[in-house]
Amino acid sequence: MELKLARLELTGKPKTIDVDKILESIKNNEQEIFYFDKSNSHKDIMEALKKFEKEGLNVYFREVRYGLDDDDYMYQAHIL
């Protein structure tokens, strides 16, 4: 499963990352914070978070608002 990382610029395209690469990164660093783009479906993000929890990891997930517009948000996942 692939997820889109948060955009670096408002007009830029989001980069994608595989969930297995995220797991590999966490095993190397013990913890990571990832920011995911709003164009990801909520269902896909929840499935990825369940996969992390099945691997025995703790996941803290929230929606981050960075502007006043309803579309100005991204998802944050702090994985330990």
Phi, psi and omega in degrees: 000139179245143176238154179265128176284159180299145179288146176274335177228150183299326182266356182282167177264141179286144175275153179254153178219141179278145181298325179295325177292326176296315178299318179297318179296321181292320180295329179282325187249357180071331176203151179211154171241125180241142175245123183251148184289153180290345180283351173291144176283145181300324180297316179296319179294319179296322177295319178295318179296322177295322178296319178297317180294325177294334177280001178088018181262151173266134183235128174247118189236138175204165176262128183254123176261130182239011178202180182274340180286148180296336181269005181265077179209164173212169179257139177242133177231117176258113186248124181245000000 
